[in-house]
Amino acid sequence: MKYLDAHTHAHFAAYDADRSDVLARAKQASVAMINVGTGLTTSAAAVRLAEENESLWATVGLHPIHASESHDDGSEGTGSEAEEFVYEKYLELAKHNKVVGIGECGLDYFRIKDKDLEIKNKQKEIFLAQMKLAKEVQKPLMIHCRAAFPDLVKLLKENKSELNSVPGITHFFAGTPAEAKELLDLGFYFTFGGVITFVRDYDEVINLIPLDRIMSETDAPYVTPVPYRGKRNEPSYVIEVVKKLAELKKVSVDTIAEQIWLNAEKVFSIKNPLDKRG
């Protein structure tokens, strides 16, 4: 497989009507993928899908917006009720050989008010529990962070001893260059998705981050790249992200596609199913 979608959700309800077609298009486009859990139900679904497909892997975790009553536009199909993080249940899933990371976990203050300290503290508590889980199973974190980077960096620094030697990735990175540098110093990798094909806000930080710390994602079904704007996103569209990354980093598409796989091997301990090395 030439390309990797390192953060996608092909197991979500958004694909219930045509999932086999979506996966077939990804395979035809030579795209492998990591399907990311956002709660217990979607984590289990990601694992089941990975079991059925050689070029698919899964992560398991609880998204920070599900720490309290949250929105669901129907894409996940899980409703809006808050979910408790039950360590033992996630541990059982995390031990599966097709599970390559813990998350989508982290902090998300985008829809909560500054005074909602109870919700923020709950998110931090759940994130710390998932850091512990990642350490126990020796698998990287798949971090989601929105409007909360100062607290995220502070939390990671204060609990540095809980991080693995390769701690994980910050998906859909939307922080400042200074925050990127702090996360680089902690050993983190970064994924970028479709948004980079239609805004220039990410150019500076992408140019800052070394090639050996970058991966591609879609975050499908969300944030569809150009030229597919207006359509539901899907993993096969990750090729457009790789093209834009290649343009910004001034390298060939083949060069960055190969580097993304090398990075994925280091972070997730996965190997391209078509790679005949070793």
C-alpha positions as a Markdown table, in Angstrom:
| # | Residue | x | y | z |
|---|---|---|---|---|
| 1 | Met | 0.0 | 0.0 | 0.0 |
| 2 | Lys | 1.5 | 3.3 | -1.1 |
| 3 | Tyr | -0.4 | 5.6 | 1.3 |
| 4 | Leu | -1.4 | 5.6 | 4.9 |
| 5 | Asp | -4.5 | 7.3 | 6.4 |
| 6 | Ala | -3.2 | 7.4 | 10.0 |
| 7 | His | -6.4 | 8.7 | 11.6 |
| 8 | Thr | -9.8 | 7.9 | 10.1 |
| 9 | His | -13.2 | 6.5 | 11.2 |
| 10 | Ala | -14.4 | 4.1 | 8.5 |
| 11 | His | -16.1 | 2.1 | 11.2 |
| 12 | Phe | -18.5 | 5.0 | 12.1 |
| 13 | Ala | -22.2 | 4.8 | 11.4 |
| 14 | Ala | -21.6 | 7.4 | 8.6 |
| 15 | Tyr | -20.4 | 4.4 | 6.5 |
| 16 | Asp | -23.0 | 1.8 | 7.4 |
| 17 | Ala | -24.7 | 2.0 | 4.0 |
| 18 | Asp | -21.6 | 1.6 | 1.8 |
| 19 | Arg | -18.6 | 0.6 | 4.0 |
| 20 | Ser | -17.5 | -2.2 | 1.7 |
| 21 | Asp | -17.4 | 0.3 | -1.2 |
| 22 | Val | -15.4 | 2.8 | 0.8 |
| 23 | Leu | -12.9 | 0.1 | 1.8 |
| 24 | Ala | -12.7 | -1.1 | -1.8 |
| 25 | Arg | -12.0 | 2.4 | -3.1 |
| 26 | Ala | -9.2 | 2.7 | -0.5 |
| 27 | Lys | -7.7 | -0.6 | -1.5 |
| 28 | Gln | -7.9 | 0.4 | -5.2 |
| 29 | Ala | -6.1 | 3.7 | -4.4 |
| 30 | Ser | -3.4 | 1.8 | -2.4 |
| 31 | Val | -4.5 | 3.3 | 0.9 |
| 32 | Ala | -4.1 | 1.5 | 4.3 |
| 33 | Met | -5.7 | 3.0 | 7.4 |
| 34 | Ile | -5.9 | 3.2 | 11.1 |
| 35 | Asn | -9.4 | 3.5 | 12.4 |
| 36 | Val | -9.7 | 5.4 | 15.6 |
| 37 | Gly | -12.0 | 4.7 | 18.5 |
| 38 | Thr | -13.8 | 7.6 | 20.2 |
| 39 | Gly | -15.6 | 5.5 | 22.9 |
| 40 | Leu | -16.1 | 1.9 | 23.9 |
| 41 | Thr | -18.6 | 1.1 | 21.2 |
| 42 | Thr | -16.7 | 2.7 | 18.3 |
| 43 | Ser | -13.4 | 1.3 | 19.7 |
| 44 | Ala | -14.8 | -2.2 | 19.5 |
| 45 | Ala | -16.1 | -1.5 | 16.0 |
| 46 | Ala | -12.7 | -0.4 | 14.9 |
| 47 | Val | -11.1 | -3.6 | 16.2 |
| 48 | Arg | -13.7 | -5.7 | 14.4 |
| 49 | Leu | -13.0 | -4.0 | 11.2 |
| 50 | Ala | -9.3 | -4.3 | 11.6 |
| 51 | Glu | -9.7 | -8.1 | 12.2 |
| 52 | Glu | -11.4 | -8.4 | 8.8 |
| 53 | Asn | -8.8 | -6.5 | 6.8 |
| 54 | Glu | -5.1 | -7.0 | 6.4 |
| 55 | Ser | -4.3 | -3.3 | 5.7 |
| 56 | Leu | -6.4 | -1.9 | 8.5 |
| 57 | Trp | -5.5 | -1.3 | 12.2 |
| 58 | Ala | -7.3 | 0.2 | 15.1 |
| 59 | Thr | -6.9 | 2.4 | 18.2 |
| 60 | Val | -9.1 | 2.3 | 21.2 |
| 61 | Gly | -9.9 | 5.2 | 23.5 |
| 62 | Leu | -12.4 | 7.7 | 24.8 |
| 63 | His | -12.6 | 11.1 | 23.1 |
| 64 | Pro | -12.6 | 14.1 | 25.5 |
| 65 | Ile | -15.9 | 15.4 | 24.2 |
| 66 | His | -17.5 | 12.2 | 25.5 |
| 67 | Ala | -16.3 | 12.9 | 29.1 |
| 68 | Ser | -19.5 | 15.0 | 29.4 |
| 69 | Glu | -22.8 | 15.2 | 27.5 |
| 70 | Ser | -21.7 | 15.9 | 24.0 |
| 71 | His | -22.9 | 16.4 | 20.4 |
| 72 | Asp | -23.2 | 13.7 | 17.8 |
| 73 | Asp | -24.2 | 14.8 | 14.4 |
| 74 | Gly | -25.1 | 11.2 | 13.6 |
| 75 | Ser | -21.7 | 10.3 | 12.1 |
| 76 | Glu | -20.6 | 8.2 | 15.1 |
| 77 | Gly | -24.0 | 6.8 | 15.8 |
| 78 | Thr | -23.4 | 6.7 | 19.6 |
| 79 | Gly | -25.7 | 9.5 | 20.8 |
| 80 | Ser | -24.7 | 12.3 | 23.2 |
| 81 | Glu | -24.6 | 10.8 | 26.6 |
| 82 | Ala | -21.5 | 11.1 | 28.7 |
| 83 | Glu | -19.4 | 7.9 | 29.0 |
| 84 | Glu | -17.3 | 6.8 | 31.9 |
| 85 | Phe | -13.8 | 5.5 | 31.2 |
| 86 | Val | -13.8 | 1.9 | 32.4 |
| 87 | Tyr | -10.1 | 1.0 | 32.5 |
| 88 | Glu | -10.5 | -2.8 | 32.4 |
| 89 | Lys | -12.8 | -2.8 | 29.4 |
| 90 | Tyr | -10.4 | -0.6 | 27.4 |
| 91 | Leu | -7.4 | -2.7 | 28.6 |
| 92 | Glu | -9.0 | -5.8 | 27.2 |
| 93 | Leu | -9.5 | -4.2 | 23.8 |
| 94 | Ala | -6.0 | -2.6 | 23.9 |
| 95 | Lys | -4.3 | -6.0 | 24.1 |
| 96 | His | -5.6 | -7.0 | 20.7 |
| 97 | Asn | -2.8 | -7.5 | 18.2 |
| 98 | Lys | -4.5 | -5.2 | 15.6 |
| 99 | Val | -4.7 | -2.3 | 18.1 |
| 100 | Val | -1.8 | 0.0 | 17.6 |
| 101 | Gly | -2.6 | 2.9 | 19.8 |
| 102 | Ile | -4.6 | 4.4 | 22.6 |
| 103 | Gly | -7.1 | 7.2 | 21.7 |
| 104 | Glu | -8.6 | 9.3 | 20.5 |
| 105 | Cys | -7.8 | 10.9 | 23.8 |
| 106 | Gly | -6.8 | 14.3 | 25.0 |
| 107 | Leu | -8.5 | 17.6 | 25.8 |
| 108 | Asp | -11.2 | 19.6 | 23.9 |
| 109 | Tyr | -12.3 | 23.0 | 25.3 |
| 110 | Phe | -13.9 | 24.2 | 22.1 |
| 111 | Arg | -17.5 | 23.9 | 23.2 |
| 112 | Ile | -17.1 | 24.5 | 26.9 |
| 113 | Lys | -16.8 | 27.8 | 28.8 |
| 114 | Asp | -13.8 | 28.9 | 30.8 |
| 115 | Lys | -15.7 | 28.5 | 34.0 |
| 116 | Asp | -16.6 | 24.9 | 33.4 |
| 117 | Leu | -13.7 | 23.6 | 35.5 |
| 118 | Glu | -15.5 | 20.4 | 36.4 |
| 119 | Ile | -15.7 | 19.3 | 32.7 |
| 120 | Lys | -12.0 | 20.3 | 32.2 |
| 121 | Asn | -10.9 | 18.4 | 35.2 |
| 122 | Lys | -12.9 | 15.4 | 34.1 |
| 123 | Gln | -11.2 | 15.5 | 30.7 |
| 124 | Lys | -7.8 | 15.7 | 32.3 |
| 125 | Glu | -8.6 | 12.7 | 34.6 |
| 126 | Ile | -9.7 | 10.5 | 31.7 |
| 127 | Phe | -6.7 | 11.6 | 29.6 |
| 128 | Leu | -4.3 | 10.6 | 32.5 |
| 129 | Ala | -6.0 | 7.2 | 32.8 |
| 130 | Gln | -5.4 | 6.7 | 29.1 |
| 131 | Met | -1.8 | 7.7 | 29.4 |
| 132 | Lys | -1.5 | 5.0 | 32.1 |
| 133 | Leu | -3.2 | 2.5 | 29.8 |
| 134 | Ala | -0.8 | 3.4 | 26.9 |
| 135 | Lys | 2.1 | 2.9 | 29.2 |
| 136 | Glu | 0.8 | -0.5 | 30.4 |
| 137 | Val | 0.3 | -1.9 | 27.0 |
| 138 | Gln | 3.3 | -0.1 | 25.5 |
| 139 | Lys | 1.3 | 1.5 | 22.7 |
| 140 | Pro | 1.4 | 5.1 | 21.6 |
| 141 | Leu | -1.2 | 7.8 | 22.3 |
| 142 | Met | -3.5 | 9.1 | 19.6 |
| 143 | Ile | -4.1 | 12.6 | 20.9 |
| 144 | His | -6.9 | 15.0 | 20.1 |
| 145 | Cys | -6.5 | 18.6 | 21.2 |
| 146 | Arg | -8.7 | 21.5 | 20.4 |
| 147 | Ala | -8.5 | 24.9 | 22.1 |
| 148 | Ala | -6.5 | 23.4 | 24.9 |
| 149 | Phe | -2.9 | 23.2 | 23.9 |
| 150 | Pro | -1.4 | 25.0 | 26.9 |
| 151 | Asp | -3.1 | 22.6 | 29.3 |
| 152 | Leu | -2.2 | 19.6 | 27.1 |
| 153 | Val | 1.5 | 20.5 | 27.0 |
| 154 | Lys | 1.5 | 21.2 | 30.8 |
| 155 | Leu | -0.1 | 17.9 | 31.5 |
| 156 | Leu | 2.3 | 15.9 | 29.3 |
| 157 | Lys | 5.4 | 17.6 | 30.9 |
| 158 | Glu | 4.1 | 17.0 | 34.4 |
| 159 | Asn | 3.6 | 13.3 | 33.6 |
| 160 | Lys | 6.5 | 12.7 | 31.3 |
| 161 | Ser | 7.4 | 9.6 | 33.2 |
| 162 | Glu | 4.1 | 8.1 | 32.1 |
| 163 | Leu | 5.0 | 8.5 | 28.4 |
| 164 | Asn | 6.5 | 5.7 | 26.3 |
| 165 | Ser | 9.8 | 6.2 | 24.5 |
| 166 | Val | 7.8 | 7.0 | 21.4 |
| 167 | Pro | 4.9 | 8.7 | 23.1 |
| 168 | Gly | 2.5 | 9.0 | 20.1 |
| 169 | Ile | 1.0 | 11.6 | 17.8 |
| 170 | Thr | -1.1 | 14.7 | 18.0 |
| 171 | His | -3.7 | 14.3 | 15.3 |
| 172 | Phe | -5.0 | 17.2 | 13.2 |
| 173 | Phe | -2.4 | 19.5 | 14.9 |
| 174 | Ala | -3.8 | 23.0 | 15.2 |
| 175 | Gly | -1.4 | 24.5 | 17.8 |
| 176 | Thr | 1.2 | 27.2 | 17.5 |
| 177 | Pro | 4.8 | 26.7 | 16.2 |
| 178 | Ala | 6.0 | 27.2 | 19.8 |
| 179 | Glu | 3.6 | 24.4 | 21.0 |
| 180 | Ala | 4.7 | 22.2 | 18.1 |
| 181 | Lys | 8.3 | 22.6 | 19.3 |
| 182 | Glu | 7.4 | 21.6 | 22.8 |
| 183 | Leu | 5.7 | 18.5 | 21.6 |
| 184 | Leu | 8.6 | 17.7 | 19.3 |
| 185 | Asp | 10.9 | 17.9 | 22.3 |
| 186 | Leu | 8.6 | 15.4 | 24.1 |
| 187 | Gly | 9.0 | 13.0 | 21.2 |
| 188 | Phe | 5.6 | 13.4 | 19.6 |
| 189 | Tyr | 4.7 | 13.0 | 15.9 |
| 190 | Phe | 2.0 | 14.9 | 14.0 |
| 191 | Thr | -0.8 | 14.2 | 11.5 |
| 192 | Phe | -2.4 | 16.6 | 9.1 |
| 193 | Gly | -5.5 | 16.3 | 7.1 |
| 194 | Gly | -7.8 | 17.8 | 4.5 |
| 195 | Val | -7.8 | 21.3 | 5.9 |
| 196 | Ile | -4.3 | 21.9 | 4.6 |
| 197 | Thr | -5.6 | 21.7 | 1.1 |
| 198 | Phe | -7.8 | 24.7 | 1.4 |
| 199 | Val | -6.3 | 27.0 | 4.0 |
| 200 | Arg | -2.8 | 28.3 | 4.5 |
| 201 | Asp | -3.0 | 28.5 | 8.3 |
| 202 | Tyr | -0.9 | 25.3 | 8.7 |
| 203 | Asp | 1.9 | 26.0 | 6.3 |
| 204 | Glu | 4.3 | 27.5 | 8.8 |
| 205 | Val | 4.0 | 24.7 | 11.4 |
| 206 | Ile | 4.2 | 22.0 | 8.6 |
| 207 | Asn | 7.4 | 23.6 | 7.4 |
| 208 | Leu | 8.7 | 23.6 | 11.0 |
| 209 | Ile | 8.1 | 19.9 | 11.7 |
| 210 | Pro | 10.7 | 17.5 | 10.2 |
| 211 | Leu | 9.7 | 15.0 | 7.6 |
| 212 | Asp | 10.5 | 12.2 | 10.0 |
| 213 | Arg | 7.8 | 13.4 | 12.4 |
| 214 | Ile | 4.8 | 13.9 | 10.0 |
| 215 | Met | 2.0 | 11.6 | 8.9 |
| 216 | Ser | -1.1 | 12.0 | 6.7 |
| 217 | Glu | -4.7 | 11.5 | 7.8 |
| 218 | Thr | -8.3 | 12.2 | 6.7 |
| 219 | Asp | -10.2 | 12.2 | 10.0 |
| 220 | Ala | -13.0 | 11.0 | 7.7 |
| 221 | Pro | -15.9 | 11.5 | 7.5 |
| 222 | Tyr | -15.0 | 15.0 | 8.5 |
| 223 | Val | -13.0 | 17.8 | 6.8 |
| 224 | Thr | -13.0 | 16.7 | 3.2 |
| 225 | Pro | -10.0 | 17.9 | 1.1 |
| 226 | Val | -10.0 | 19.7 | -2.2 |
| 227 | Pro | -11.1 | 18.7 | -4.8 |
| 228 | Tyr | -13.9 | 16.8 | -2.9 |
| 229 | Arg | -15.2 | 19.6 | -0.8 |
| 230 | Gly | -19.0 | 19.2 | -0.2 |
| 231 | Lys | -18.8 | 15.4 | -0.2 |
| 232 | Arg | -18.4 | 13.1 | 2.8 |
| 233 | Asn | -14.7 | 12.5 | 3.4 |
| 234 | Glu | -13.2 | 9.0 | 3.0 |
| 235 | Pro | -9.8 | 7.3 | 3.4 |
| 236 | Ser | -9.0 | 7.2 | -0.3 |
| 237 | Tyr | -8.9 | 11.0 | -0.3 |
| 238 | Val | -5.8 | 11.0 | 1.8 |
| 239 | Ile | -3.8 | 11.1 | -1.4 |
| 240 | Glu | -4.7 | 14.8 | -1.7 |
| 241 | Val | -3.3 | 15.4 | 1.7 |
| 242 | Val | -0.1 | 13.6 | 0.8 |
| 243 | Lys | 0.2 | 15.7 | -2.4 |
| 244 | Lys | -0.2 | 19.0 | -0.4 |
| 245 | Leu | 2.4 | 17.8 | 2.2 |
| 246 | Ala | 4.8 | 17.0 | -0.6 |
| 247 | Glu | 4.3 | 20.5 | -2.1 |
| 248 | Leu | 4.8 | 22.2 | 1.3 |
| 249 | Lys | 7.9 | 20.2 | 2.1 |
| 250 | Lys | 9.3 | 20.5 | -1.4 |
| 251 | Val | 9.7 | 16.8 | -2.0 |
| 252 | Ser | 8.2 | 14.3 | -4.3 |
| 253 | Val | 4.9 | 12.5 | -3.5 |
| 254 | Asp | 6.8 | 9.2 | -3.5 |
| 255 | Thr | 9.4 | 10.5 | -1.1 |
| 256 | Ile | 6.9 | 11.7 | 1.5 |
| 257 | Ala | 4.6 | 8.6 | 1.1 |
| 258 | Glu | 7.6 | 6.4 | 1.8 |
| 259 | Gln | 8.6 | 8.6 | 4.8 |
| 260 | Ile | 5.1 | 8.4 | 6.2 |
| 261 | Trp | 5.3 | 4.6 | 6.3 |
| 262 | Leu | 8.7 | 4.8 | 8.0 |
| 263 | Asn | 7.3 | 7.1 | 10.6 |
| 264 | Ala | 4.3 | 4.8 | 11.1 |
| 265 | Glu | 6.6 | 1.8 | 11.6 |
| 266 | Lys | 8.4 | 3.7 | 14.4 |
| 267 | Val | 5.2 | 5.0 | 16.1 |
| 268 | Phe | 2.7 | 2.2 | 15.7 |
| 269 | Ser | 5.0 | -0.8 | 15.1 |
| 270 | Ile | 3.1 | -1.6 | 11.9 |
| 271 | Lys | 4.5 | -2.7 | 8.5 |
| 272 | Asn | 3.1 | -2.0 | 5.1 |
| 273 | Pro | 1.4 | -5.3 | 4.1 |
| 274 | Leu | 3.0 | -5.1 | 0.7 |
| 275 | Asp | 6.5 | -4.4 | 2.0 |
| 276 | Lys | 8.6 | -7.4 | 1.2 |
| 277 | Arg | 11.6 | -6.3 | 3.4 |
| 278 | Gly | 12.5 | -8.9 | 6.0 |
